């Protein structure tokens, strides 16, 4: 179990975020709640989280979001968008960022996959 509270970055209207928050509460995981739109992640935060997650930067994009499609992000990533440019783009609007995010001392979880959360948090 994580000793210090984890940072839970969410969009409260997102059904997956609500399900994830319920999971945290049911499993007694202490967390600090952060609204991804009202307090959107900065580019340097995103870069730090991506490095800690070990995931490629494109996994941090909310690929099912309207803004992702409107901005043609997939084509831009496929055309070779660099990480710095990707982090700068993600930092412009919290709705571009895949959620929920859970940030602990030595791990970052992107999206809600129960088995992955159990391994990291319980």
Jmol script that loads the backbone (N, CA, C; Angstrom):
load data "model"
ATOM      1  N   UNK A   1       0.840  -1.189   0.000  1.00  0.00           N
ATOM      2  CA  UNK A   1       0.000   0.000   0.000  1.00  0.00           C
ATOM      3  C   UNK A   1       0.879   1.243   0.000  1.00  0.00           C
ATOM      4  N   UNK A   2       0.491   2.215  -0.793  1.00  0.00           N
ATOM      5  CA  UNK A   2       1.243   3.463  -0.858  1.00  0.00           C
ATOM      6  C   UNK A   2       1.187   4.142   0.505  1.00  0.00           C
ATOM      7  N   UNK A   3       2.339   4.621   0.961  1.00  0.00           N
ATOM      8  CA  UNK A   3       2.392   5.236   2.283  1.00  0.00           C
ATOM      9  C   UNK A   3       1.837   6.661   2.246  1.00  0.00           C
ATOM     10  N   UNK A   4       2.342   7.478   1.348  1.00  0.00           N
ATOM     11  CA  UNK A   4       1.845   8.844   1.222  1.00  0.00           C
ATOM     12  C   UNK A   4       0.655   8.837   0.266  1.00  0.00           C
ATOM     13  N   UNK A   5      -0.216   9.826   0.389  1.00  0.00           N
ATOM     14  CA  UNK A   5      -1.338   9.893  -0.560  1.00  0.00           C
ATOM     15  C   UNK A   5      -0.817  10.032  -1.992  1.00  0.00           C
ATOM     16  N   UNK A   6      -1.504   9.399  -2.922  1.00  0.00           N
ATOM     17  CA  UNK A   6      -1.156   9.536  -4.328  1.00  0.00           C
ATOM     18  C   UNK A   6      -1.903  10.752  -4.879  1.00  0.00           C
ATOM     19  N   UNK A   7      -1.444  11.258  -6.007  1.00  0.00           N
ATOM     20  CA  UNK A   7      -2.140  12.332  -6.692  1.00  0.00           C
ATOM     21  C   UNK A   7      -3.086  11.690  -7.704  1.00  0.00           C
ATOM     22  N   UNK A   8      -4.365  12.005  -7.596  1.00  0.00           N
ATOM     23  CA  UNK A   8      -5.390  11.467  -8.493  1.00  0.00           C
ATOM     24  C   UNK A   8      -5.861  12.608  -9.382  1.00  0.00           C
ATOM     25  N   UNK A   9      -5.493  12.550 -10.658  1.00  0.00           N
ATOM     26  CA  UNK A   9      -5.831  13.604 -11.607  1.00  0.00           C
ATOM     27  C   UNK A   9      -7.004  13.112 -12.445  1.00  0.00           C
ATOM     28  N   UNK A  10      -8.123  13.838 -12.367  1.00  0.00           N
ATOM     29  CA  UNK A  10      -9.357  13.357 -12.981  1.00  0.00           C
ATOM     30  C   UNK A  10     -10.182  14.475 -13.579  1.00  0.00           C
ATOM     31  N   UNK A  11     -11.141  14.069 -14.405  1.00  0.00           N
ATOM     32  CA  UNK A  11     -12.202  14.943 -14.875  1.00  0.00           C
ATOM     33  C   UNK A  11     -13.476  14.377 -14.252  1.00  0.00           C
ATOM     34  N   UNK A  12     -14.072  15.088 -13.269  1.00  0.00           N
ATOM     35  CA  UNK A  12     -15.180  14.514 -12.490  1.00  0.00           C
ATOM     36  C   UNK A  12     -16.381  14.008 -13.299  1.00  0.00           C
ATOM     37  N   UNK A  13     -16.624  14.558 -14.488  1.00  0.00           N
ATOM     38  CA  UNK A  13     -17.767  14.113 -15.286  1.00  0.00           C
ATOM     39  C   UNK A  13     -17.465  12.842 -16.076  1.00  0.00           C
ATOM     40  N   UNK A  14     -16.213  12.421 -16.093  1.00  0.00           N
ATOM     41  CA  UNK A  14     -15.793  11.229 -16.840  1.00  0.00           C
ATOM     42  C   UNK A  14     -16.210   9.971 -16.069  1.00  0.00           C
ATOM     43  N   UNK A  15     -16.938   9.083 -16.742  1.00  0.00           N
ATOM     44  CA  UNK A  15     -17.434   7.876 -16.065  1.00  0.00           C
ATOM     45  C   UNK A  15     -16.284   6.974 -15.614  1.00  0.00           C
ATOM     46  N   UNK A  16     -15.216   6.894 -16.389  1.00  0.00           N
ATOM     47  CA  UNK A  16     -14.062   6.075 -15.993  1.00  0.00           C
ATOM     48  C   UNK A  16     -13.395   6.666 -14.756  1.00  0.00           C
ATOM     49  N   UNK A  17     -13.315   7.980 -14.691  1.00  0.00           N
ATOM     50  CA  UNK A  17     -12.730   8.632 -13.516  1.00  0.00           C
ATOM     51  C   UNK A  17     -13.579   8.375 -12.272  1.00  0.00           C
ATOM     52  N   UNK A  18     -14.892   8.430 -12.426  1.00  0.00           N
ATOM     53  CA  UNK A  18     -15.780   8.161 -11.281  1.00  0.00           C
ATOM     54  C   UNK A  18     -15.603   6.719 -10.803  1.00  0.00           C
ATOM     55  N   UNK A  19     -15.506   5.799 -11.750  1.00  0.00           N
ATOM     56  CA  UNK A  19     -15.305   4.392 -11.410  1.00  0.00           C
ATOM     57  C   UNK A  19     -13.957   4.203 -10.692  1.00  0.00           C
ATOM     58  N   UNK A  20     -12.928   4.874 -11.179  1.00  0.00           N
ATOM     59  CA  UNK A  20     -11.592   4.775 -10.580  1.00  0.00           C
ATOM     60  C   UNK A  20     -11.576   5.367  -9.170  1.00  0.00           C
ATOM     61  N   UNK A  21     -12.254   6.499  -8.984  1.00  0.00           N
ATOM     62  CA  UNK A  21     -12.306   7.141  -7.673  1.00  0.00           C
ATOM     63  C   UNK A  21     -13.033   6.238  -6.675  1.00  0.00           C
ATOM     64  N   UNK A  22     -14.113   5.615  -7.131  1.00  0.00           N
ATOM     65  CA  UNK A  22     -14.855   4.677  -6.287  1.00  0.00           C
ATOM     66  C   UNK A  22     -13.939   3.521  -5.884  1.00  0.00           C
ATOM     67  N   UNK A  23     -13.124   3.032  -6.832  1.00  0.00           N
ATOM     68  CA  UNK A  23     -12.194   1.944  -6.561  1.00  0.00           C
ATOM     69  C   UNK A  23     -11.186   2.375  -5.491  1.00  0.00           C
ATOM     70  N   UNK A  24     -10.637   3.572  -5.617  1.00  0.00           N
ATOM     71  CA  UNK A  24      -9.688   4.089  -4.618  1.00  0.00           C
ATOM     72  C   UNK A  24     -10.338   4.139  -3.243  1.00  0.00           C
ATOM     73  N   UNK A  25     -11.558   4.672  -3.183  1.00  0.00           N
ATOM     74  CA  UNK A  25     -12.276   4.783  -1.907  1.00  0.00           C
ATOM     75  C   UNK A  25     -12.555   3.411  -1.307  1.00  0.00           C
ATOM     76  N   UNK A  26     -13.019   2.462  -2.135  1.00  0.00           N
ATOM     77  CA  UNK A  26     -13.333   1.119  -1.649  1.00  0.00           C
ATOM     78  C   UNK A  26     -12.101   0.379  -1.134  1.00  0.00           C
ATOM     79  N   UNK A  27     -10.928   0.721  -1.685  1.00  0.00           N
ATOM     80  CA  UNK A  27      -9.697   0.040  -1.273  1.00  0.00           C
ATOM     81  C   UNK A  27      -8.878   0.851  -0.267  1.00  0.00           C
ATOM     82  N   UNK A  28      -9.450   1.945   0.222  1.00  0.00           N
ATOM     83  CA  UNK A  28      -8.796   2.728   1.273  1.00  0.00           C
ATOM     84  C   UNK A  28      -7.499   3.385   0.838  1.00  0.00           C
ATOM     85  N   UNK A  29      -7.395   3.719  -0.440  1.00  0.00           N
ATOM     86  CA  UNK A  29      -6.183   4.377  -0.940  1.00  0.00           C
ATOM     87  C   UNK A  29      -6.334   5.887  -0.732  1.00  0.00           C
ATOM     88  N   UNK A  30      -5.389   6.470   0.015  1.00  0.00           N
ATOM     89  CA  UNK A  30      -5.421   7.913   0.264  1.00  0.00           C
ATOM     90  C   UNK A  30      -4.952   8.650  -0.993  1.00  0.00           C
ATOM     91  N   UNK A  31      -5.678   9.713  -1.340  1.00  0.00           N
ATOM     92  CA  UNK A  31      -5.303  10.459  -2.536  1.00  0.00           C
ATOM     93  C   UNK A  31      -5.629  11.940  -2.390  1.00  0.00           C
ATOM     94  N   UNK A  32      -4.934  12.713  -3.186  1.00  0.00           N
ATOM     95  CA  UNK A  32      -5.196  14.137  -3.330  1.00  0.00           C
ATOM     96  C   UNK A  32      -5.859  14.278  -4.693  1.00  0.00           C
ATOM     97  N   UNK A  33      -7.040  14.856  -4.713  1.00  0.00           N
ATOM     98  CA  UNK A  33      -7.838  14.971  -5.930  1.00  0.00           C
ATOM     99  C   UNK A  33      -7.469  16.247  -6.685  1.00  0.00           C
ATOM    100  N   UNK A  34      -7.303  16.132  -7.992  1.00  0.00           N
ATOM    101  CA  UNK A  34      -6.982  17.293  -8.829  1.00  0.00           C
ATOM    102  C   UNK A  34      -7.832  17.255 -10.099  1.00  0.00           C
ATOM    103  N   UNK A  35      -8.547  18.320 -10.340  1.00  0.00           N
ATOM    104  CA  UNK A  35      -9.412  18.465 -11.520  1.00  0.00           C
ATOM    105  C   UNK A  35      -8.526  18.819 -12.714  1.00  0.00           C
ATOM    106  N   UNK A  36      -8.517  17.964 -13.720  1.00  0.00           N
ATOM    107  CA  UNK A  36      -7.575  18.085 -14.840  1.00  0.00           C
ATOM    108  C   UNK A  36      -7.822  19.313 -15.717  1.00  0.00           C
ATOM    109  N   UNK A  37      -9.032  19.846 -15.705  1.00  0.00           N
ATOM    110  CA  UNK A  37      -9.327  21.019 -16.524  1.00  0.00           C
ATOM    111  C   UNK A  37      -9.073  22.305 -15.728  1.00  0.00           C
ATOM    112  N   UNK A  38      -9.528  22.319 -14.465  1.00  0.00           N
ATOM    113  CA  UNK A  38      -9.345  23.509 -13.631  1.00  0.00           C
ATOM    114  C   UNK A  38      -7.879  23.713 -13.253  1.00  0.00           C
ATOM    115  N   UNK A  39      -7.152  22.635 -13.089  1.00  0.00           N
ATOM    116  CA  UNK A  39      -5.732  22.719 -12.738  1.00  0.00           C
ATOM    117  C   UNK A  39      -4.963  21.777 -13.678  1.00  0.00           C
ATOM    118  N   UNK A  40      -4.878  22.199 -14.935  1.00  0.00           N
ATOM    119  CA  UNK A  40      -4.295  21.313 -15.939  1.00  0.00           C
ATOM    120  C   UNK A  40      -2.802  21.117 -15.712  1.00  0.00           C
ATOM    121  N   UNK A  41      -2.300  19.927 -16.058  1.00  0.00           N
ATOM    122  CA  UNK A  41      -0.884  19.637 -15.870  1.00  0.00           C
ATOM    123  C   UNK A  41      -0.008  20.507 -16.773  1.00  0.00           C
ATOM    124  N   UNK A  42       1.113  20.954 -16.237  1.00  0.00           N
ATOM    125  CA  UNK A  42       2.085  21.723 -17.018  1.00  0.00           C
ATOM    126  C   UNK A  42       2.941  20.765 -17.841  1.00  0.00           C
ATOM    127  N   UNK A  43       3.554  21.279 -18.889  1.00  0.00           N
ATOM    128  CA  UNK A  43       4.384  20.456 -19.773  1.00  0.00           C
ATOM    129  C   UNK A  43       5.488  19.731 -19.000  1.00  0.00           C
ATOM    130  N   UNK A  44       6.130  20.425 -18.048  1.00  0.00           N
ATOM    131  CA  UNK A  44       7.216  19.779 -17.298  1.00  0.00           C
ATOM    132  C   UNK A  44       6.682  18.682 -16.375  1.00  0.00           C
ATOM    133  N   UNK A  45       5.498  18.870 -15.813  1.00  0.00           N
ATOM    134  CA  UNK A  45       4.870  17.812 -15.002  1.00  0.00           C
ATOM    135  C   UNK A  45       4.611  16.582 -15.875  1.00  0.00           C
ATOM    136  N   UNK A  46       4.026  16.825 -17.038  1.00  0.00           N
ATOM    137  CA  UNK A  46       3.705  15.729 -17.954  1.00  0.00           C
ATOM    138  C   UNK A  46       4.960  14.975 -18.365  1.00  0.00           C
ATOM    139  N   UNK A  47       6.040  15.704 -18.627  1.00  0.00           N
ATOM    140  CA  UNK A  47       7.309  15.073 -19.019  1.00  0.00           C
ATOM    141  C   UNK A  47       7.842  14.200 -17.882  1.00  0.00           C
ATOM    142  N   UNK A  48       7.742  14.705 -16.652  1.00  0.00           N
ATOM    143  CA  UNK A  48       8.183  13.943 -15.478  1.00  0.00           C
ATOM    144  C   UNK A  48       7.345  12.686 -15.305  1.00  0.00           C
ATOM    145  N   UNK A  49       6.015  12.839 -15.440  1.00  0.00           N
ATOM    146  CA  UNK A  49       5.110  11.699 -15.288  1.00  0.00           C
ATOM    147  C   UNK A  49       5.345  10.662 -16.370  1.00  0.00           C
ATOM    148  N   UNK A  50       5.546  11.124 -17.595  1.00  0.00           N
ATOM    149  CA  UNK A  50       5.773  10.194 -18.711  1.00  0.00           C
ATOM    150  C   UNK A  50       7.053   9.395 -18.476  1.00  0.00           C
ATOM    151  N   UNK A  51       8.106  10.066 -18.032  1.00  0.00           N
ATOM    152  CA  UNK A  51       9.369   9.385 -17.758  1.00  0.00           C
ATOM    153  C   UNK A  51       9.185   8.337 -16.657  1.00  0.00           C
ATOM    154  N   UNK A  52       8.441   8.697 -15.607  1.00  0.00           N
ATOM    155  CA  UNK A  52       8.214   7.768 -14.487  1.00  0.00           C
ATOM    156  C   UNK A  52       7.326   6.597 -14.900  1.00  0.00           C
ATOM    157  N   UNK A  53       6.448   6.827 -15.862  1.00  0.00           N
ATOM    158  CA  UNK A  53       5.517   5.772 -16.269  1.00  0.00           C
ATOM    159  C   UNK A  53       6.179   4.717 -17.151  1.00  0.00           C
ATOM    160  N   UNK A  54       7.226   5.121 -17.873  1.00  0.00           N
ATOM    161  CA  UNK A  54       7.858   4.214 -18.813  1.00  0.00           C
ATOM    162  C   UNK A  54       7.044   4.013 -20.088  1.00  0.00           C
ATOM    163  N   UNK A  55       5.971   4.785 -20.247  1.00  0.00           N
ATOM    164  CA  UNK A  55       5.090   4.657 -21.415  1.00  0.00           C
ATOM    165  C   UNK A  55       5.483   5.667 -22.490  1.00  0.00           C
ATOM    166  N   UNK A  56       5.171   5.357 -23.743  1.00  0.00           N
ATOM    167  CA  UNK A  56       5.415   6.354 -24.789  1.00  0.00           C
ATOM    168  C   UNK A  56       4.487   7.556 -24.602  1.00  0.00           C
ATOM    169  N   UNK A  57       4.928   8.716 -25.034  1.00  0.00           N
ATOM    170  CA  UNK A  57       4.166   9.951 -24.818  1.00  0.00           C
ATOM    171  C   UNK A  57       2.769   9.872 -25.418  1.00  0.00           C
ATOM    172  N   UNK A  58       2.593   9.144 -26.507  1.00  0.00           N
ATOM    173  CA  UNK A  58       1.261   9.102 -27.129  1.00  0.00           C
ATOM    174  C   UNK A  58       0.227   8.430 -26.228  1.00  0.00           C
ATOM    175  N   UNK A  59       0.666   7.640 -25.250  1.00  0.00           N
ATOM    176  CA  UNK A  59      -0.271   7.016 -24.298  1.00  0.00           C
ATOM    177  C   UNK A  59      -0.894   8.045 -23.347  1.00  0.00           C
ATOM    178  N   UNK A  60      -0.341   9.254 -23.315  1.00  0.00           N
ATOM    179  CA  UNK A  60      -0.866  10.302 -22.440  1.00  0.00           C
ATOM    180  C   UNK A  60      -1.969  11.114 -23.104  1.00  0.00           C
ATOM    181  N   UNK A  61      -2.237  10.850 -24.376  1.00  0.00           N
ATOM    182  CA  UNK A  61      -3.304  11.564 -25.080  1.00  0.00           C
ATOM    183  C   UNK A  61      -4.639  10.846 -24.914  1.00  0.00           C
ATOM    184  N   UNK A  62      -5.679  11.622 -24.723  1.00  0.00           N
ATOM    185  CA  UNK A  62      -7.047  11.111 -24.660  1.00  0.00           C
ATOM    186  C   UNK A  62      -7.517  10.922 -26.104  1.00  0.00           C
ATOM    187  N   UNK A  63      -7.226   9.747 -26.658  1.00  0.00           N
ATOM    188  CA  UNK A  63      -7.483   9.496 -28.072  1.00  0.00           C
ATOM    189  C   UNK A  63      -8.966   9.438 -28.410  1.00  0.00           C
ATOM    190  N   UNK A  64      -9.832   9.276 -27.426  1.00  0.00           N
ATOM    191  CA  UNK A  64     -11.269   9.222 -27.713  1.00  0.00           C
ATOM    192  C   UNK A  64     -11.934  10.588 -27.556  1.00  0.00           C
ATOM    193  N   UNK A  65     -11.144  11.601 -27.238  1.00  0.00           N
ATOM    194  CA  UNK A  65     -11.710  12.928 -27.018  1.00  0.00           C
ATOM    195  C   UNK A  65     -11.954  13.704 -28.306  1.00  0.00           C
ATOM    196  N   UNK A  66     -12.931  14.588 -28.250  1.00  0.00           N
ATOM    197  CA  UNK A  66     -13.296  15.440 -29.381  1.00  0.00           C
ATOM    198  C   UNK A  66     -12.121  16.324 -29.814  1.00  0.00           C
ATOM    199  N   UNK A  67     -11.436  16.918 -28.831  1.00  0.00           N
ATOM    200  CA  UNK A  67     -10.334  17.831 -29.121  1.00  0.00           C
ATOM    201  C   UNK A  67      -9.186  17.117 -29.840  1.00  0.00           C
ATOM    202  N   UNK A  68      -8.909  15.883 -29.443  1.00  0.00           N
ATOM    203  CA  UNK A  68      -7.861  15.075 -30.075  1.00  0.00           C
ATOM    204  C   UNK A  68      -8.141  14.953 -31.574  1.00  0.00           C
ATOM    205  N   UNK A  69      -9.396  14.666 -31.910  1.00  0.00           N
ATOM    206  CA  UNK A  69      -9.784  14.515 -33.318  1.00  0.00           C
ATOM    207  C   UNK A  69      -9.765  15.868 -34.046  1.00  0.00           C
ATOM    208  N   UNK A  70     -10.307  16.900 -33.388  1.00  0.00           N
ATOM    209  CA  UNK A  70     -10.370  18.225 -34.016  1.00  0.00           C
ATOM    210  C   UNK A  70      -8.993  18.774 -34.356  1.00  0.00           C
ATOM    211  N   UNK A  71      -8.023  18.512 -33.488  1.00  0.00           N
ATOM    212  CA  UNK A  71      -6.673  19.034 -33.693  1.00  0.00           C
ATOM    213  C   UNK A  71      -5.802  18.124 -34.571  1.00  0.00           C
ATOM    214  N   UNK A  72      -6.360  16.979 -34.973  1.00  0.00           N
ATOM    215  CA  UNK A  72      -5.604  16.055 -35.823  1.00  0.00           C
ATOM    216  C   UNK A  72      -4.340  15.539 -35.147  1.00  0.00           C
ATOM    217  N   UNK A  73      -4.439  15.255 -33.868  1.00  0.00           N
ATOM    218  CA  UNK A  73      -3.252  14.887 -33.089  1.00  0.00           C
ATOM    219  C   UNK A  73      -2.615  13.586 -33.581  1.00  0.00           C
ATOM    220  N   UNK A  74      -3.424  12.588 -33.923  1.00  0.00           N
ATOM    221  CA  UNK A  74      -2.849  11.315 -34.375  1.00  0.00           C
ATOM    222  C   UNK A  74      -1.945  11.528 -35.585  1.00  0.00           C
ATOM    223  N   UNK A  75      -2.416  12.281 -36.550  1.00  0.00           N
ATOM    224  CA  UNK A  75      -1.618  12.546 -37.753  1.00  0.00           C
ATOM    225  C   UNK A  75      -0.342  13.300 -37.394  1.00  0.00           C
ATOM    226  N   UNK A  76      -0.438  14.211 -36.452  1.00  0.00           N
ATOM    227  CA  UNK A  76       0.735  14.984 -36.032  1.00  0.00           C
ATOM    228  C   UNK A  76       1.748  14.085 -35.311  1.00  0.00           C
ATOM    229  N   UNK A  77       1.246  13.179 -34.475  1.00  0.00           N
ATOM    230  CA  UNK A  77       2.142  12.229 -33.800  1.00  0.00           C
ATOM    231  C   UNK A  77       2.789  11.292 -34.822  1.00  0.00           C
ATOM    232  N   UNK A  78       1.958  10.790 -35.744  1.00  0.00           N
ATOM    233  CA  UNK A  78       2.457   9.877 -36.772  1.00  0.00           C
ATOM    234  C   UNK A  78       3.506  10.554 -37.667  1.00  0.00           C
ATOM    235  N   UNK A  79       3.377  11.858 -37.841  1.00  0.00           N
ATOM    236  CA  UNK A  79       4.306  12.605 -38.690  1.00  0.00           C
ATOM    237  C   UNK A  79       5.611  12.936 -37.965  1.00  0.00           C
ATOM    238  N   UNK A  80       5.697  12.517 -36.688  1.00  0.00           N
ATOM    239  CA  UNK A  80       6.961  12.696 -35.967  1.00  0.00           C
ATOM    240  C   UNK A  80       6.997  13.828 -34.965  1.00  0.00           C
ATOM    241  N   UNK A  81       5.856  14.201 -34.420  1.00  0.00           N
ATOM    242  CA  UNK A  81       5.839  15.228 -33.376  1.00  0.00           C
ATOM    243  C   UNK A  81       6.792  14.815 -32.258  1.00  0.00           C
ATOM    244  N   UNK A  82       7.660  15.715 -31.852  1.00  0.00           N
ATOM    245  CA  UNK A  82       8.615  15.425 -30.785  1.00  0.00           C
ATOM    246  C   UNK A  82       7.953  15.448 -29.417  1.00  0.00           C
ATOM    247  N   UNK A  83       8.616  14.837 -28.441  1.00  0.00           N
ATOM    248  CA  UNK A  83       8.059  14.779 -27.089  1.00  0.00           C
ATOM    249  C   UNK A  83       7.807  16.170 -26.510  1.00  0.00           C
ATOM    250  N   UNK A  84       8.752  17.091 -26.684  1.00  0.00           N
ATOM    251  CA  UNK A  84       8.572  18.436 -26.121  1.00  0.00           C
ATOM    252  C   UNK A  84       7.335  19.113 -26.699  1.00  0.00           C
ATOM    253  N   UNK A  85       7.138  18.958 -28.006  1.00  0.00           N
ATOM    254  CA  UNK A  85       5.959  19.530 -28.657  1.00  0.00           C
ATOM    255  C   UNK A  85       4.685  18.846 -28.147  1.00  0.00           C
ATOM    256  N   UNK A  86       4.756  17.536 -27.948  1.00  0.00           N
ATOM    257  CA  UNK A  86       3.601  16.782 -27.439  1.00  0.00           C
ATOM    258  C   UNK A  86       3.238  17.239 -26.026  1.00  0.00           C
ATOM    259  N   UNK A  87       4.235  17.404 -25.154  1.00  0.00           N
ATOM    260  CA  UNK A  87       3.963  17.858 -23.786  1.00  0.00           C
ATOM    261  C   UNK A  87       3.378  19.267 -23.792  1.00  0.00           C
ATOM    262  N   UNK A  88       3.898  20.133 -24.660  1.00  0.00           N
ATOM    263  CA  UNK A  88       3.382  21.502 -24.761  1.00  0.00           C
ATOM    264  C   UNK A  88       1.923  21.480 -25.215  1.00  0.00           C
ATOM    265  N   UNK A  89       1.597  20.619 -26.189  1.00  0.00           N
ATOM    266  CA  UNK A  89       0.224  20.503 -26.667  1.00  0.00           C
ATOM    267  C   UNK A  89      -0.689  19.961 -25.566  1.00  0.00           C
ATOM    268  N   UNK A  90      -0.266  18.914 -24.879  1.00  0.00           N
ATOM    269  CA  UNK A  90      -1.054  18.336 -23.788  1.00  0.00           C
ATOM    270  C   UNK A  90      -1.337  19.380 -22.703  1.00  0.00           C
ATOM    271  N   UNK A  91      -0.378  20.244 -22.449  1.00  0.00           N
ATOM    272  CA  UNK A  91      -0.506  21.243 -21.381  1.00  0.00           C
ATOM    273  C   UNK A  91      -1.498  22.353 -21.733  1.00  0.00           C
ATOM    274  N   UNK A  92      -1.898  22.450 -23.006  1.00  0.00           N
ATOM    275  CA  UNK A  92      -2.818  23.523 -23.398  1.00  0.00           C
ATOM    276  C   UNK A  92      -4.246  23.264 -22.937  1.00  0.00           C
ATOM    277  N   UNK A  93      -4.619  21.998 -22.749  1.00  0.00           N
ATOM    278  CA  UNK A  93      -6.005  21.683 -22.395  1.00  0.00           C
ATOM    279  C   UNK A  93      -6.059  20.320 -21.717  1.00  0.00           C
ATOM    280  N   UNK A  94      -6.583  20.301 -20.492  1.00  0.00           N
ATOM    281  CA  UNK A  94      -6.678  19.051 -19.737  1.00  0.00           C
ATOM    282  C   UNK A  94      -7.483  17.975 -20.452  1.00  0.00           C
ATOM    283  N   UNK A  95      -8.381  18.375 -21.348  1.00  0.00           N
ATOM    284  CA  UNK A  95      -9.216  17.399 -22.056  1.00  0.00           C
ATOM    285  C   UNK A  95      -8.405  16.584 -23.067  1.00  0.00           C
ATOM    286  N   UNK A  96      -7.202  17.028 -23.391  1.00  0.00           N
ATOM    287  CA  UNK A  96      -6.337  16.263 -24.294  1.00  0.00           C
ATOM    288  C   UNK A  96      -5.638  15.111 -23.575  1.00  0.00           C
ATOM    289  N   UNK A  97      -5.594  15.187 -22.245  1.00  0.00           N
ATOM    290  CA  UNK A  97      -4.822  14.226 -21.454  1.00  0.00           C
ATOM    291  C   UNK A  97      -5.679  13.019 -21.090  1.00  0.00           C
ATOM    292  N   UNK A  98      -5.122  11.825 -21.295  1.00  0.00           N
ATOM    293  CA  UNK A  98      -5.810  10.593 -20.897  1.00  0.00           C
ATOM    294  C   UNK A  98      -5.971  10.603 -19.381  1.00  0.00           C
ATOM    295  N   UNK A  99      -7.104  10.158 -18.955  1.00  0.00           N
ATOM    296  CA  UNK A  99      -7.370  10.165 -17.520  1.00  0.00           C
ATOM    297  C   UNK A  99      -8.147   8.923 -17.140  1.00  0.00           C
ATOM    298  N   UNK A 100      -8.170   8.610 -15.874  1.00  0.00           N
ATOM    299  CA  UNK A 100      -7.480   9.302 -14.785  1.00  0.00           C
ATOM    300  C   UNK A 100      -5.980   8.997 -14.792  1.00  0.00           C
ATOM    301  N   UNK A 101      -5.267   9.820 -14.061  1.00  0.00           N
ATOM    302  CA  UNK A 101      -3.842   9.597 -13.808  1.00  0.00           C
ATOM    303  C   UNK A 101      -3.676   9.408 -12.305  1.00  0.00           C
ATOM    304  N   UNK A 102      -2.817   8.473 -11.929  1.00  0.00           N
ATOM    305  CA  UNK A 102      -2.454   8.317 -10.526  1.00  0.00           C
ATOM    306  C   UNK A 102      -0.941   8.437 -10.451  1.00  0.00           C
ATOM    307  N   UNK A 103      -0.479   9.395  -9.654  1.00  0.00           N
ATOM    308  CA  UNK A 103       0.950   9.647  -9.532  1.00  0.00           C
ATOM    309  C   UNK A 103       1.372   9.333  -8.108  1.00  0.00           C
ATOM    310  N   UNK A 104       2.256   8.359  -7.978  1.00  0.00           N
ATOM    311  CA  UNK A 104       2.813   8.008  -6.679  1.00  0.00           C
ATOM    312  C   UNK A 104       4.275   8.414  -6.625  1.00  0.00           C
ATOM    313  N   UNK A 105       4.950   8.048  -5.547  1.00  0.00           N
ATOM    314  CA  UNK A 105       6.360   8.406  -5.392  1.00  0.00           C
ATOM    315  C   UNK A 105       7.231   7.805  -6.485  1.00  0.00           C
ATOM    316  N   UNK A 106       6.911   6.573  -6.892  1.00  0.00           N
ATOM    317  CA  UNK A 106       7.796   5.899  -7.855  1.00  0.00           C
ATOM    318  C   UNK A 106       7.027   5.215  -8.987  1.00  0.00           C
ATOM    319  N   UNK A 107       5.827   5.703  -9.273  1.00  0.00           N
ATOM    320  CA  UNK A 107       5.035   5.130 -10.371  1.00  0.00           C
ATOM    321  C   UNK A 107       4.011   6.148 -10.869  1.00  0.00           C
ATOM    322  N   UNK A 108       3.576   5.925 -12.101  1.00  0.00           N
ATOM    323  CA  UNK A 108       2.493   6.716 -12.685  1.00  0.00           C
ATOM    324  C   UNK A 108       1.592   5.742 -13.428  1.00  0.00           C
ATOM    325  N   UNK A 109       0.288   5.822 -13.165  1.00  0.00           N
ATOM    326  CA  UNK A 109      -0.693   4.994 -13.853  1.00  0.00           C
ATOM    327  C   UNK A 109      -1.532   5.889 -14.761  1.00  0.00           C
ATOM    328  N   UNK A 110      -1.718   5.444 -16.001  1.00  0.00           N
ATOM    329  CA  UNK A 110      -2.471   6.219 -16.985  1.00  0.00           C
ATOM    330  C   UNK A 110      -3.693   5.408 -17.380  1.00  0.00           C
ATOM    331  N   UNK A 111      -4.884   5.982 -17.173  1.00  0.00           N
ATOM    332  CA  UNK A 111      -6.108   5.242 -17.439  1.00  0.00           C
ATOM    333  C   UNK A 111      -6.416   4.328 -16.264  1.00  0.00           C
ATOM    334  N   UNK A 112      -7.566   3.684 -16.321  1.00  0.00           N
ATOM    335  CA  UNK A 112      -7.974   2.818 -15.218  1.00  0.00           C
ATOM    336  C   UNK A 112      -8.016   1.369 -15.671  1.00  0.00           C
ATOM    337  N   UNK A 113      -6.984   0.621 -15.258  1.00  0.00           N
ATOM    338  CA  UNK A 113      -6.946  -0.824 -15.469  1.00  0.00           C
ATOM    339  C   UNK A 113      -6.767  -1.448 -14.088  1.00  0.00           C
ATOM    340  N   UNK A 114      -7.818  -2.109 -13.631  1.00  0.00           N
ATOM    341  CA  UNK A 114      -7.885  -2.568 -12.250  1.00  0.00           C
ATOM    342  C   UNK A 114      -6.677  -3.404 -11.825  1.00  0.00           C
ATOM    343  N   UNK A 115      -6.253  -4.353 -12.643  1.00  0.00           N
ATOM    344  CA  UNK A 115      -5.115  -5.214 -12.269  1.00  0.00           C
ATOM    345  C   UNK A 115      -3.841  -4.388 -12.081  1.00  0.00           C
ATOM    346  N   UNK A 116      -3.652  -3.426 -12.944  1.00  0.00           N
ATOM    347  CA  UNK A 116      -2.481  -2.556 -12.856  1.00  0.00           C
ATOM    348  C   UNK A 116      -2.547  -1.709 -11.575  1.00  0.00           C
ATOM    349  N   UNK A 117      -3.728  -1.227 -11.257  1.00  0.00           N
ATOM    350  CA  UNK A 117      -3.903  -0.418 -10.059  1.00  0.00           C
ATOM    351  C   UNK A 117      -3.685  -1.258  -8.802  1.00  0.00           C
ATOM    352  N   UNK A 118      -4.209  -2.496  -8.801  1.00  0.00           N
ATOM    353  CA  UNK A 118      -4.008  -3.374  -7.646  1.00  0.00           C
ATOM    354  C   UNK A 118      -2.528  -3.611  -7.398  1.00  0.00           C
ATOM    355  N   UNK A 119      -1.786  -3.890  -8.467  1.00  0.00           N
ATOM    356  CA  UNK A 119      -0.348  -4.165  -8.338  1.00  0.00           C
ATOM    357  C   UNK A 119       0.412  -2.970  -7.785  1.00  0.00           C
ATOM    358  N   UNK A 120       0.034  -1.778  -8.181  1.00  0.00           N
ATOM    359  CA  UNK A 120       0.761  -0.576  -7.763  1.00  0.00           C
ATOM    360  C   UNK A 120       0.300  -0.022  -6.425  1.00  0.00           C
ATOM    361  N   UNK A 121      -0.986  -0.198  -6.101  1.00  0.00           N
ATOM    362  CA  UNK A 121      -1.557   0.521  -4.964  1.00  0.00           C
ATOM    363  C   UNK A 121      -1.910  -0.342  -3.749  1.00  0.00           C
ATOM    364  N   UNK A 122      -2.016  -1.651  -3.935  1.00  0.00           N
ATOM    365  CA  UNK A 122      -2.446  -2.485  -2.809  1.00  0.00           C
ATOM    366  C   UNK A 122      -1.331  -3.367  -2.276  1.00  0.00           C
TER     367      UNK A 122
END
end "model"
wireframe off; spacefill off
backbone 0.3
color backbone group
